[in-house]
Amino acid sequence: MGEKKQKEERMKKVKQIVVVGACVLFVVLMILSGMGSHWLTMFTVTKPGDTVVVDYTLYDAAGTPILTSNQQMYRDLAASGKGVILSRQLSLTSNQSLGKEIYPVPIYTTASATQQFALFSMEYNAISSALVGMKTGDQKHIAIPSNISMTQEWSAAQLQRNKVNMSDLSVGDLLAMGVSDNPEAMISNASTTITYTRMGEVVSKTNASVVVDFGYPSADISVVSINANA
């Protein structure tokens, strides 16, 4: 084959490669345009001050999930006869401490009235600070530190005032109680006091009282979306 013929063959192959490359690029651009601007957030790293939507699951000391926004986990546990509270996803500012003791989280229940779960400040703050450096789709298991005891002793009389019969409780049972960021008003039974649901595990029981642990020492978090702070 002559030199001219070889050059023509090489040019033909180059043109074929260029055409194929252009077609591939066109397909990629079509896919990305169909995704809108969402694909750009795949590469966004969470910075302090960004607003982040988070899927999360809180676990008690035994590693049992108590509260989750993960609908697949909720369905799987329900199918196996295990209960977990289903919550909405969290929308919070990364690396920003909560300025109050309780962050109310809407939860889904069979009751017609809207209920809210009490997410404590140390849980909110642990999730918020852990978000820095995460990208959309990233998952992380985090520890939730607490500088206060999360166990409380409840007498039979106190339980009765909350419509709970102590004789019905056993160690390991989960107990739903109402908590408030204004405990003084709650003690005085003020009608304007807002209470939120909190689940605790009965860790010990005597003839006179039970000890309930309301702490959740760990959580799984997953970044759903990031709205970068301009």
N, CA and C of each residue as an Amber inpcrd file, in Angstrom:
protein
   690
   0.8560000  -1.1860000   0.0000000   0.0000000   0.0000000   0.0000000
   0.8880000   1.2300000   0.0000000   0.5600000   2.2010000  -0.9000000
   1.3730000   3.3850000  -1.0000000   1.2040000   4.3060000   0.1920000
   2.1500000   5.2450000   0.2850000   2.1380000   6.1740000   1.4260000
   0.8710000   7.0300000   1.4210000   0.4160000   7.4570000   0.2320000
  -0.7880000   8.2640000   0.1400000  -2.0140000   7.4960000   0.6150000
  -2.0560000   6.2180000   0.2410000  -3.1840000   5.3660000   0.6360000
  -3.2060000   5.1740000   2.1530000  -2.0200000   5.0100000   2.7570000
  -1.9350000   4.8320000   4.2080000  -2.4200000   6.0790000   4.9420000
  -2.0410000   7.2570000   4.4420000  -2.4860000   8.4920000   5.0580000
  -4.0120000   8.6200000   4.9940000  -4.5760000   8.2300000   3.8450000
  -6.0300000   8.3030000   3.6920000  -6.7300000   7.3770000   4.6910000
  -6.1730000   6.1620000   4.8990000  -6.7570000   5.2110000   5.8400000
  -6.6830000   5.7420000   7.2770000  -5.5280000   6.3730000   7.6100000
  -5.3690000   6.9220000   8.9660000  -6.3620000   8.0650000   9.1950000
  -6.5330000   8.9220000   8.2260000  -7.4650000  10.0320000   8.3460000
  -8.9030000   9.5320000   8.4930000  -9.2150000   8.4480000   7.7880000
 -10.5560000   7.8690000   7.8710000 -10.8320000   7.3630000   9.2890000
  -9.8380000   6.6950000   9.9020000 -10.0020000   6.1850000  11.2610000
 -10.1380000   7.3250000  12.2720000  -9.3340000   8.3920000  12.0590000
  -9.4050000   9.5480000  12.9530000 -10.8000000  10.1540000  12.9110000
 -11.3530000  10.3040000  11.7000000 -12.6940000  10.8660000  11.5590000
 -13.7280000   9.9910000  12.2470000 -13.5770000   8.6670000  12.1470000
 -14.5140000   7.7530000  12.7980000 -14.4600000   7.9210000  14.3170000
 -13.2320000   8.0410000  14.8440000 -13.0570000   8.2030000  16.2850000
 -13.6880000   9.5020000  16.7540000 -13.4810000  10.5790000  15.9720000
 -14.0500000  11.8840000  16.3270000 -15.5730000  11.8200000  16.3250000
 -16.1340000  11.1650000  15.3060000 -17.5940000  11.0530000  15.2190000
 -18.1370000  10.2650000  16.4070000 -17.5160000   9.1460000  16.7430000
 -17.9510000   8.3360000  17.8890000 -17.8440000   9.1340000  19.1820000
 -16.7160000   9.8470000  19.3420000 -16.5260000  10.6600000  20.5440000
 -17.5850000  11.7370000  20.6720000 -17.9370000  12.3690000  19.5550000
 -18.9630000  13.4020000  19.5720000 -20.3180000  12.8250000  19.9430000
 -20.6210000  11.6310000  19.4340000 -21.8910000  10.9750000  19.7580000
 -21.9730000  10.6380000  21.2420000 -20.8650000  10.1220000  21.7810000
 -20.8290000   9.7810000  23.2040000 -21.0230000  11.0350000  24.0410000
 -20.3370000  12.1240000  23.6700000 -20.4630000  13.3790000  24.4010000
 -21.8920000  13.8930000  24.3320000 -22.5270000  13.7640000  23.1860000
 -23.9110000  14.2090000  23.0220000 -24.8390000  13.4400000  23.9590000
 -24.6420000  12.1240000  24.0320000 -25.4660000  11.2850000  24.9110000
 -25.2690000  11.6830000  26.3690000 -24.0010000  11.8980000  26.7620000
 -23.7080000  12.2950000  28.1420000 -24.3850000  13.6120000  28.4760000
 -24.2950000  14.5820000  27.5800000 -24.9140000  15.8880000  27.8080000
 -26.4260000  15.7790000  27.8960000 -27.0200000  14.8860000  27.0960000
 -28.4670000  14.6870000  27.1590000 -28.8760000  14.1290000  28.5160000
 -28.0900000  13.1800000  29.0290000 -28.3830000  12.5820000  30.3380000
 -28.2710000  13.6280000  31.4310000 -27.1980000  14.4190000  31.4000000
 -26.9800000  15.4410000  32.4310000 -28.0530000  16.5130000  32.3840000
 -28.4840000  16.8990000  31.1630000 -29.5280000  17.9100000  31.0660000
 -30.8420000  17.3860000  31.6230000 -31.0690000  16.0770000  31.4700000
 -32.2690000  15.4700000  32.0350000 -32.2520000  15.4470000  33.5490000
 -31.0650000  15.4560000  34.1400000 -30.9290000  15.4650000  35.5890000
 -31.0340000  16.8710000  36.1530000 -31.0860000  17.8780000  35.2890000
 -31.1370000  19.2450000  35.7770000 -29.8200000  19.6230000  36.4330000
 -29.9240000  20.4540000  37.4820000 -28.7100000  20.8950000  38.1840000
 -28.3040000  19.9280000  39.2850000 -29.0800000  18.8400000  39.4670000
 -28.8040000  17.9110000  40.5570000 -27.4180000  17.2770000  40.4380000
 -26.9800000  17.0200000  39.2160000 -25.6970000  16.3250000  39.0500000
 -24.5360000  17.1690000  39.5570000 -24.7010000  18.5020000  39.5450000
 -23.6200000  19.3600000  40.0240000 -23.3770000  19.1740000  41.5150000
 -24.4690000  18.9090000  42.2910000 -24.3320000  18.7720000  43.7420000
 -23.6320000  17.4720000  44.1280000 -23.4940000  16.5450000  43.1880000
 -22.8020000  15.2960000  43.4840000 -21.3520000  15.5530000  43.8750000
 -20.8020000  16.6770000  43.4080000 -19.3960000  16.9720000  43.6680000
 -19.2290000  18.0770000  44.7150000 -20.3530000  18.5730000  45.2590000
 -20.2960000  19.6330000  46.2540000 -19.9570000  19.0570000  47.6260000
 -18.9880000  19.6510000  48.2820000 -18.5960000  19.2320000  49.6320000
 -19.2370000  20.1800000  50.6350000 -19.8540000  19.6290000  51.6590000
 -20.5240000  20.4470000  52.6660000 -19.5210000  21.3000000  53.4300000
 -19.8380000  22.5820000  53.5140000 -19.0160000  23.5280000  54.2650000
 -19.8430000  24.0870000  55.4160000 -19.1910000  24.6210000  56.4430000
 -19.9400000  25.2400000  57.5440000 -20.8930000  26.3210000  57.0260000
 -22.1210000  26.2760000  57.4890000 -23.1160000  27.2530000  57.0650000
 -24.0130000  26.7830000  55.9470000 -23.6660000  25.6680000  55.2760000
 -24.5190000  25.1320000  54.2190000 -25.7900000  24.5190000  54.8170000
 -26.8800000  24.6370000  54.0760000 -28.1260000  23.9770000  54.4750000
 -28.1470000  22.5780000  53.8660000 -28.3290000  21.5700000  54.7050000
 -28.2170000  20.1860000  54.2620000 -29.4660000  19.4050000  54.6610000
 -29.9970000  18.6260000  53.7290000 -31.0930000  17.7030000  54.0230000
 -30.4760000  16.3370000  54.3030000 -30.8800000  15.7290000  55.4240000
 -30.2210000  14.5250000  55.9200000 -31.2340000  13.4210000  56.2110000
 -30.9170000  12.2130000  55.7690000 -31.5900000  11.0150000  56.2620000
 -30.8200000  10.5440000  57.4950000 -31.5330000  10.1160000  58.5350000
 -30.8240000   9.7490000  59.7630000 -31.5650000   8.6490000  60.5110000
 -30.8050000   7.9320000  61.3310000 -31.3540000   6.9110000  62.2340000
 -30.6500000   7.0460000  63.5740000 -31.4210000   7.1330000  64.6460000
 -30.8630000   7.1920000  65.9950000 -30.9590000   5.8200000  66.6520000
 -29.8940000   5.4190000  67.3630000 -29.8380000   4.1140000  68.0120000
 -29.6930000   4.2750000  69.5250000 -30.3210000   3.3620000  70.2770000
 -30.1340000   3.3780000  71.7210000 -28.8450000   2.6510000  72.0830000
 -28.5840000   2.5290000  73.3930000 -27.3200000   1.9500000  73.8460000
 -27.1440000   0.5030000  73.4130000 -28.2440000  -0.2000000  73.1800000
 -28.1790000  -1.5960000  72.7530000 -28.0340000  -1.7290000  71.2410000
 -27.9990000  -0.6050000  70.5270000 -27.8770000  -0.6480000  69.0720000
 -29.1990000  -0.8340000  68.3570000 -30.2980000  -0.6310000  69.0740000
 -31.6310000  -0.7620000  68.4820000 -32.0610000   0.5610000  67.8590000
 -32.4860000   0.5580000  66.6080000 -32.9570000   1.8130000  65.9980000
 -34.2410000   2.2930000  66.6680000 -34.2650000   3.5590000  67.0680000
 -35.4220000   4.1350000  67.7510000 -36.1990000   5.0600000  66.8310000
 -35.4830000   5.8750000  66.0900000 -36.0890000   6.8860000  65.2300000
 -35.3470000   6.9070000  63.9080000 -36.0820000   6.9000000  62.7930000
 -35.4290000   6.9120000  61.4850000 -36.2610000   7.6700000  60.4700000
 -35.5830000   8.2830000  59.5100000 -36.2580000   8.8760000  58.3530000
 -36.0850000   7.9890000  57.1240000 -35.3770000   6.8700000  57.3080000
 -35.1270000   5.9290000  56.2210000 -36.3610000   5.0340000  56.0340000
 -37.1200000   5.2940000  54.9850000 -38.3720000   4.5700000  54.7910000
 -38.1500000   3.0940000  54.5090000 -37.0390000   2.7490000  53.8420000
 -36.7580000   1.3470000  53.5770000 -36.4830000   0.6040000  54.8820000
 -35.7130000   1.2150000  55.7870000 -35.4670000   0.6020000  57.0920000
 -36.7750000   0.4400000  57.8570000 -37.6200000   1.4570000  57.7900000
 -38.9090000   1.3890000  58.4800000 -39.7420000   0.2130000  57.9620000
 -39.8030000   0.0600000  56.6420000 -40.5910000  -1.0330000  56.0610000
 -40.0020000  -2.3920000  56.4120000 -38.6640000  -2.5040000  56.3690000
 -38.0180000  -3.7770000  56.6800000 -38.2590000  -4.1890000  58.1340000
 -38.1460000  -3.2310000  59.0520000 -38.3600000  -3.5320000  60.4660000
 -39.8250000  -3.8560000  60.7370000 -40.7210000  -3.1250000  60.0880000
 -42.1500000  -3.3970000  60.2690000 -42.4970000  -4.7940000  59.7630000
 -41.8820000  -5.2010000  58.6410000 -42.1500000  -6.5290000  58.0770000
 -41.6540000  -7.6430000  58.9930000 -40.6110000  -7.3540000  59.7850000
 -40.0710000  -8.3650000  60.6990000 -40.6920000  -8.2780000  62.0890000
 -41.7020000  -7.4250000  62.2370000 -42.4020000  -7.3190000  63.5140000
 -41.7210000  -6.4170000  64.5250000 -40.7300000  -5.6510000  64.0840000
 -40.0270000  -4.7490000  64.9920000 -40.4790000  -3.3170000  64.7300000
 -40.6020000  -2.5640000  65.8090000 -41.0940000  -1.2050000  65.6770000
 -39.9730000  -0.1810000  65.6590000 -40.1700000   0.8850000  64.9070000
 -39.2780000   2.0350000  64.9050000 -40.1260000   3.2370000  64.5140000
 -39.8240000   4.3920000  65.0610000 -40.5910000   5.5940000  64.7530000
 -40.0950000   6.1830000  63.4390000 -41.0340000   6.5120000  62.5550000
 -40.6860000   7.0930000  61.2600000 -40.7610000   8.6100000  61.3530000
 -39.6690000   9.2450000  60.9840000 -39.5550000  10.6970000  61.0640000
 -39.3780000  11.2810000  59.6650000 -39.6010000  12.5670000  59.5650000
 -39.2430000  13.2650000  58.3400000 -37.7290000  13.4610000  58.2960000
 -37.2110000  13.7360000  57.1080000 -35.7910000  14.0460000  56.9800000
 -35.4830000  15.3530000  57.7050000 -34.2290000  15.4830000  58.1210000
 -33.7920000  16.7070000  58.7840000 -33.2710000  17.7040000  57.7610000
 -33.5990000  18.9600000  57.9650000 -33.0000000  20.0520000  57.1960000
 -32.3230000  20.9590000  58.2050000 -30.9990000  21.0140000  58.1650000
 -30.2700000  21.7620000  59.1870000 -29.0420000  22.4320000  58.6020000
 -28.5140000  23.3780000  59.3500000 -27.3270000  24.1080000  58.9320000
 -26.0930000  23.3970000  59.4600000 -25.1460000  23.1080000  58.5860000
 -23.9610000  22.3540000  58.9890000 -23.0850000  23.1650000  59.9310000
 -22.5560000  22.4570000  60.9250000 -21.6070000  23.0220000  61.8870000
 -22.1880000  24.2280000  62.6390000 -23.4810000  24.1570000  62.9170000
 -24.1280000  25.2240000  63.6820000 -24.8280000  24.6130000  64.8900000
 -24.4830000  25.0980000  66.0840000 -25.0580000  24.5660000  67.3140000
 -26.4900000  25.0530000  67.4880000 -27.2960000  24.2060000  68.0880000
 -28.6890000  24.5460000  68.3540000 -28.7550000  25.5020000  69.5380000
 -29.5720000  26.5290000  69.4130000 -29.6550000  27.5310000  70.4680000
 -30.6950000  27.2390000  71.5310000 -31.2370000  26.0230000  71.5310000
 -32.2160000  25.6160000  72.5350000 -31.9860000  24.1520000  72.8580000
 -32.6840000  23.6480000  73.8700000 -32.4240000  22.2860000  74.3360000
 -33.0930000  21.2220000  73.4740000 -34.2150000  21.5550000  72.8530000
 -34.9860000  20.5680000  72.0980000 -35.2580000  21.0750000  70.6860000
 -35.0580000  20.1920000  69.7080000 -35.3970000  20.4770000  68.3230000
 -36.5590000  19.5540000  67.9390000 -37.7740000  20.0970000  67.7690000
 -38.9270000  19.2390000  67.4640000 -38.8370000  18.6510000  66.0550000
 -39.0830000  17.3460000  65.9540000 -39.0440000  16.6520000  64.6680000
 -40.4190000  16.0330000  64.4070000 -41.0950000  16.4030000  63.3210000
 -42.3950000  15.7820000  63.0100000 -42.2380000  14.2890000  62.7530000
 -43.1430000  13.5140000  63.3300000 -43.1150000  12.0610000  63.1450000
 -44.4540000  11.5840000  62.6060000 -44.4190000  10.4420000  61.9220000
 -45.6210000   9.8680000  61.3460000 -46.2080000   8.8630000  62.3320000
 -47.4820000   9.0420000  62.6690000 -48.1550000   8.1250000  63.5790000
 -49.5150000   7.7640000  63.0020000 -50.1460000   6.7920000  63.6320000
 -51.4910000   6.4060000  63.1980000 -52.5430000   7.3610000  63.7430000
 -52.1500000   8.1660000  64.7470000 -53.0900000   9.1280000  65.3070000
 -53.3300000  10.2710000  64.3180000 -54.4950000  10.8710000  64.4260000
 -54.8290000  11.9530000  63.5030000 -54.0810000  13.2340000  63.8380000
 -53.7710000  13.4420000  65.1260000 -53.0780000  14.6570000  65.5400000
 -51.5970000  14.5770000  65.1650000 -51.0330000  15.7270000  64.7780000
 -49.6140000  15.7880000  64.4550000 -48.7960000  15.6540000  65.7370000
 -47.7810000  14.8010000  65.7080000 -46.9250000  14.6330000  66.8620000
 -45.4960000  15.0230000  66.5040000 -44.7620000  15.4420000  67.5260000
 -43.3750000  15.8340000  67.3210000 -42.4840000  15.1230000  68.3200000
 -41.3440000  14.6910000  67.8180000 -40.3740000  13.9720000  68.6230000
 -39.3170000  14.9520000  69.1160000 -38.8250000  14.7280000  70.3390000
 -37.8190000  15.6070000  70.9220000 -36.4180000  15.1400000  70.5470000
 -35.8020000  15.8720000  69.6320000 -34.3890000  15.6630000  69.3200000
 -33.6030000  16.6110000  70.2160000 -32.7360000  16.0680000  71.0780000
 -32.0100000  16.9060000  72.0230000 -30.8580000  17.6370000  71.3320000
 -30.4190000  18.7240000  71.9640000 -29.4130000  19.5900000  71.3430000
 -28.1150000  18.8540000  71.0470000 -27.6870000  17.9290000  71.9390000
 -26.4090000  17.2470000  71.6850000 -26.5050000  16.3190000  70.4730000
 -27.7140000  15.8050000  70.1900000 -27.9070000  14.9700000  69.0130000
 -27.8930000  15.8300000  67.7380000 -28.6250000  16.9370000  67.7860000
 -28.6340000  17.8690000  66.6610000 -27.2200000  18.3640000  66.3610000
 -26.4920000  18.7720000  67.4060000 -25.1490000  19.3330000  67.2140000
 -24.1730000  18.3050000  66.6670000 -24.2880000  17.0500000  67.1230000
 -23.3960000  15.9980000  66.6350000 -23.6110000  15.7490000  65.1490000
 -24.8730000  15.7360000  64.7220000 -25.1760000  15.5370000  63.2990000
 -24.6980000  16.7350000  62.4910000 -24.9850000  17.9430000  62.9930000
 -24.6160000  19.1610000  62.2800000 -23.1090000  19.2630000  62.0500000
 -22.3190000  18.9800000  63.0820000 -20.8600000  19.0920000  62.9510000
 -20.2780000  17.9900000  62.0770000 -20.9180000  16.8090000  62.0700000
 -20.4100000  15.6860000  61.2750000 -20.6140000  15.8890000  59.7790000
 -21.4800000  16.8130000  59.3890000 -21.8000000  17.0070000  57.9750000
 -20.6680000  17.6700000  57.1950000 -19.8270000  18.4310000  57.8710000
 -18.7590000  19.1580000  57.1830000 -17.8280000  18.1760000  56.4610000
 -17.6190000  18.4000000  55.1720000 -16.7600000  17.5250000  54.3760000
 -17.4990000  16.4130000  53.6600000 -18.7930000  16.2130000  53.9730000
 -19.5670000  15.1570000  53.3160000 -20.1460000  15.6640000  51.9980000
 -20.3660000  14.7380000  51.0570000 -20.9760000  15.0450000  49.7690000
 -22.3360000  14.3620000  49.6780000 -23.1190000  14.7580000  48.6740000
 -24.4160000  14.1320000  48.4560000 -24.2510000  12.6140000  48.2720000
 -25.0180000  11.8500000  49.0320000 -24.9350000  10.3920000  48.9710000
 -23.9840000   9.7920000  49.9830000 -23.1180000  10.6050000  50.5970000
 -22.1920000  10.0850000  51.6130000 -22.9600000   9.6250000  52.8470000
 -22.4540000   8.5650000  53.4660000 -23.0450000   8.0370000  54.6910000
 -21.9870000   7.9960000  55.7820000 -22.4520000   8.1180000  57.0210000
 -21.5050000   8.1290000  58.1360000 -22.2010000   7.6260000  59.4040000
 -21.4670000   6.8380000  60.1930000 -21.9500000   6.4250000  61.5150000
 -21.2250000   7.2880000  62.5420000 -21.9740000   7.9730000  63.3900000
 -21.3650000   8.9180000  64.3170000 -21.7360000   8.5960000  65.7640000
 -20.8640000   8.9910000  66.6650000 -21.1410000   8.8970000  68.0970000
 -21.7650000  10.2090000  68.5510000 -22.6680000  10.1120000  69.5160000
 -23.3240000  11.2980000  70.0600000 -22.8670000  11.4750000  71.5050000
 -21.9360000  12.3850000  71.7430000 -21.4390000  12.5910000  73.1020000
 -22.4720000  13.3120000  73.9590000 -22.4520000  13.0450000  75.2530000
 -23.3610000  13.7220000  76.1700000 -22.6380000  13.9840000  77.4790000
 -22.7440000  15.2080000  77.9640000 -22.0970000  15.5540000  79.2290000
 -23.0590000  15.5070000  80.4030000 -24.2660000  14.9760000  80.1510000
 -25.2390000  14.8180000  81.2290000 -25.7790000  13.3990000  81.2020000
 -26.2620000  12.9580000  82.3360000 -26.8460000  11.6200000  82.4100000
 -28.2130000  11.6350000  81.7310000 -28.4550000  10.6330000  80.9050000
 -29.7230000  10.5330000  80.1970000 -30.6490000   9.5090000  80.8410000
 -30.3040000   9.0530000  82.0400000 -31.1660000   8.1270000  82.7620000
 -31.9800000   8.8840000  83.7980000 -33.2150000   8.4670000  83.9950000
 -34.1050000   9.0800000  84.9770000 -34.8240000   7.9910000  85.7540000
 -35.0450000   8.2580000  87.0410000 -35.8010000   7.3230000  87.8800000
 -37.2330000   7.8290000  88.0050000 -38.1630000   6.9350000  87.7430000
 -39.5770000   7.2880000  87.8000000 -40.2770000   6.4060000  88.8410000
 -40.9460000   7.0720000  89.7780000 -41.6950000   6.3340000  90.7980000
 -43.0150000   5.8520000  90.2090000 -43.6640000   4.9600000  90.9310000
 -44.9570000   4.4590000  90.4730000 -45.9670000   5.5930000  90.3600000
 -45.8910000   6.5600000  91.2910000 -46.8250000   7.6880000  91.2620000
 -46.5800000   8.5730000  90.0490000 -45.3040000   8.8210000  89.7420000
 -44.9810000   9.6410000  88.5640000 -45.4570000   8.9680000  87.2820000
 -45.2420000   7.6710000  87.2160000 -45.6920000   6.9370000  86.0320000
 -47.2080000   6.9760000  85.9150000 -47.8760000   6.8680000  87.0460000
 -49.3300000   6.8610000  87.0390000 -49.8860000   8.1870000  86.5370000
 -49.1940000   9.2890000  86.8970000 -49.6350000  10.6020000  86.4150000
 -49.5030000  10.7060000  84.8990000 -48.6090000   9.8950000  84.3360000
 -48.4540000   9.8340000  82.8800000 -49.2260000   8.6690000  82.2660000
 -50.1670000   8.1570000  83.0760000 -51.0630000   7.0790000  82.6260000
 -50.2950000   5.8050000  82.2620000 -49.2400000   5.5150000  83.0330000
 -48.4630000   4.2870000  82.8430000 -48.5110000   3.4850000  84.1330000
 -48.8660000   2.2270000  84.0360000 -48.9150000   1.3380000  85.1930000
 -47.5670000   0.6340000  85.3150000 -46.8790000   0.8350000  86.4400000
 -45.5400000   0.2770000  86.5870000 -45.5320000  -1.2440000  86.5100000
 -46.6110000  -1.8660000  86.9300000 -46.6700000  -3.3300000  86.8930000
 -46.6480000  -3.8750000  85.4680000 -46.9440000  -3.0150000  84.4940000
 -46.9410000  -3.4460000  83.0840000 -45.5590000  -3.3540000  82.4520000
 -44.5940000  -2.7720000  83.1930000 -43.2690000  -2.5480000  82.6340000
 -42.2830000  -3.6360000  83.0360000 -41.3890000  -3.9670000  82.1130000
 -40.3030000  -4.9160000  82.3750000 -39.0040000  -4.3120000  81.8520000
 -37.8910000  -4.7880000  82.3690000 -36.5850000  -4.3280000  81.8860000
 -36.4670000  -4.6500000  80.3920000 -36.0490000  -3.6550000  79.6190000
 -35.9380000  -3.8140000  78.1730000 -37.0980000  -3.2150000  77.4090000
 -38.1940000  -2.8980000  78.1060000 -39.3340000  -2.2760000  77.4440000
 -38.9940000  -0.8470000  77.0310000 -39.6060000  -0.4020000  75.9470000
 -39.4850000   0.9880000  75.5230000 -40.6660000   1.7750000  76.0660000
 -40.3690000   2.9370000  76.5990000 -41.3780000   3.7590000  77.2510000
 -41.4360000   5.1220000  76.5750000 -42.6180000   5.5020000  76.1110000
 -42.8120000   6.8120000  75.4960000 -43.2440000   7.7970000  76.5670000
 -42.4990000   8.8980000  76.6720000 -42.8050000   9.9190000  77.6730000
 -42.8230000  11.2920000  77.0050000 -43.5240000  12.2190000  77.6510000
 -43.5440000  13.5920000  77.1650000 -42.4480000  14.4090000  77.8300000
 -41.6690000  15.1530000  77.0450000 -40.6130000  16.0060000  77.5820000
 -40.8490000  17.4270000  77.1000000 -40.2580000  18.3880000  77.8220000
 -40.4460000  19.7890000  77.4970000 -39.1540000  20.5480000  77.7200000
 -38.9830000  21.6570000  76.9970000 -37.8230000  22.5130000  77.2440000
 -38.1130000  23.5170000  78.3600000 -39.2780000  23.3360000  79.0080000
 -39.6540000  24.1360000  80.1650000 -40.1340000  23.2020000  81.2730000
 -39.2060000  22.4730000  81.9230000 -39.5990000  21.4550000  82.8960000
 -40.3550000  22.0110000  84.0920000 -40.0770000  23.2640000  84.4980000
 -40.7820000  23.8310000  85.6380000 -42.2780000  23.9510000  85.3490000
 -42.5890000  24.4290000  84.1430000 -43.9900000  24.5520000  83.7610000
 -44.6400000  23.1830000  83.6110000 -43.8450000  22.2160000  83.1530000
 -44.3770000  20.8670000  82.9810000 -44.7360000  20.2570000  84.3280000
 -43.8840000  20.4970000  85.3480000 -44.1330000  19.9630000  86.6840000
 -45.3990000  20.5750000  87.2770000 -45.6030000  21.8740000  87.0100000
 -46.7740000  22.5600000  87.5490000 -48.0290000  22.3270000  86.7190000
 -47.8900000  21.4910000  85.6610000 -49.0160000  21.1340000  84.7940000
 -49.6410000  22.3600000  84.1120000 -48.7910000  23.3100000  83.7240000
 -49.2980000  24.4940000  83.0270000 -49.9490000  24.0870000  81.7120000
 -51.1070000  24.6230000  81.4470000 -51.8770000  24.2070000  80.2620000
 -51.2070000  24.6280000  78.9610000 -50.3380000  25.6330000  79.0270000
 -49.6950000  26.1360000  77.8100000 -48.3760000  25.4180000  77.4980000
 -47.9680000  24.4830000  78.3610000 -46.6940000  23.7960000  78.1600000
 -46.7610000  22.8790000  76.9410000 -45.7820000  23.0110000  76.0520000
 -45.7030000  22.1460000  74.8780000 -44.7910000  20.9720000  75.1980000
 -45.2720000  19.7620000  74.9790000 -44.4690000  18.5760000  75.2310000
 -44.2080000  17.8360000  73.9330000 -43.0810000  17.1080000  73.9190000
 -42.6670000  16.3480000  72.7470000 -42.4120000  14.9060000  73.1630000
 -42.6080000  13.9980000  72.2340000 -42.4280000  12.5760000  72.5140000
 -40.9450000  12.2190000  72.5970000 -40.6220000  11.3580000  73.5460000
 -39.2590000  10.8290000  73.6720000 -39.3670000   9.3800000  74.1130000
 -38.5910000   8.4990000  73.4570000 -38.6010000   7.0820000  73.7930000
 -37.4080000   6.7470000  74.6740000 -37.6670000   5.9870000  75.7440000
 -36.5920000   5.5340000  76.6190000 -36.7150000   4.0500000  76.9000000
 -35.6040000   3.4410000  77.2660000 -35.5890000   2.0100000  77.5740000
 -35.5280000   1.8060000  79.0840000 -36.3890000   0.9360000  79.5800000
 -36.3570000   0.5830000  81.0010000 -35.1240000  -0.2810000  81.2520000
 -34.1700000   0.2390000  82.0410000 -32.9100000  -0.4840000  82.2640000
 -32.8610000  -1.1670000  83.6220000 -33.7240000  -0.7800000  84.5680000
 -33.8090000  -1.4700000  85.8600000 -35.1680000  -1.1830000  86.4830000
 -35.5650000  -2.0670000  87.4040000 -36.8750000  -1.9320000  88.0330000
 -36.8360000  -2.4880000  89.4460000 -37.4360000  -1.7430000  90.3720000
 -37.6240000  -2.2160000  91.7450000 -39.1240000  -2.1850000  92.0480000
 -39.4730000  -2.4950000  93.2790000 -40.8830000  -2.4470000  93.6570000
 -41.4180000  -1.0130000  93.6940000 -40.4930000  -0.0370000  93.8360000
 -40.9170000   1.3480000  94.0100000 -40.7440000   2.2150000  92.7700000
 -39.8660000   1.8270000  91.8540000 -39.5780000   2.7190000  90.7290000
 -38.9230000   1.9680000  89.5700000 -38.7820000   2.6780000  88.4580000
 -38.0420000   2.1560000  87.3100000 -37.0230000   3.2050000  86.8920000
 -35.9190000   2.7550000  86.3070000 -34.9250000   3.6610000  85.7530000
 -35.0010000   3.5430000  84.2370000 -35.1380000   4.6950000  83.5900000
 -35.3200000   4.7350000  82.1420000 -34.1600000   5.5020000  81.5110000
 -33.5780000   4.9230000  80.4760000 -32.4850000   5.5640000  79.7460000
 -33.0460000   6.1930000  78.4780000 -32.9580000   7.5340000  78.3960000
 -33.4780000   8.2660000  77.2490000 -32.3720000   8.6700000  76.2710000
 -31.1740000   8.1490000  76.4550000 -30.0550000   8.5380000  75.6110000
 -29.9330000   7.7080000  74.3490000 -29.4810000   8.3400000  73.2840000
 -29.1950000   7.6740000  72.0140000 -27.7380000   7.9710000  71.6640000
 -26.8250000   7.0420000  71.9360000 -25.3970000   7.3480000  71.8100000
 -24.8230000   7.2860000  70.3990000 -25.6060000   6.8740000  69.4070000
 -25.0430000   6.8040000  68.0460000 -26.1240000   7.0350000  67.0040000
 -25.6600000   7.3540000  65.7900000 -26.5960000   7.6340000  64.6950000
 -25.9420000   7.3210000  63.3640000 -26.7700000   6.9620000  62.3860000
 -26.3550000   6.8740000  60.9790000 -26.9150000   8.0950000  60.2650000
 -26.0900000   8.7590000  59.4790000 -26.5600000   9.9050000  58.7020000
 -26.1690000   9.7230000  57.2390000 -27.0110000  10.2580000  56.3600000
 -26.7650000  10.2000000  54.9190000 -27.2010000  11.5200000  54.3140000
 -26.3180000  12.1350000  53.5210000 -26.6250000  13.4360000  52.9160000
 -27.5280000  13.2520000  51.6960000 -28.6870000  13.8840000  51.7370000
 -29.6430000  13.8190000  50.6260000 -29.3830000  14.9480000  49.6330000
 -29.1900000  16.1630000  50.1420000 -28.9280000  17.2980000  49.2670000
 -28.1940000  18.3850000  50.0320000 -27.5080000  19.2480000  49.2870000
 -26.7290000  20.3470000  49.8710000 -27.1000000  21.6390000  49.1620000
 -27.4440000  22.6390000  49.9430000 -27.6760000  23.9750000  49.4030000
 -26.5520000  24.8560000  49.9230000 -25.5350000  25.0510000  49.0900000
 -24.3460000  25.7610000  49.5390000 -24.6620000  27.1940000  49.9250000
 -24.0500000  27.6250000  51.0150000 -24.2190000  28.9900000  51.4870000
 -23.4070000  29.9350000  50.5890000 -24.0940000  30.8500000  49.9270000
 -23.4150000  31.7480000  48.9820000 -22.4710000  32.6920000  49.7140000
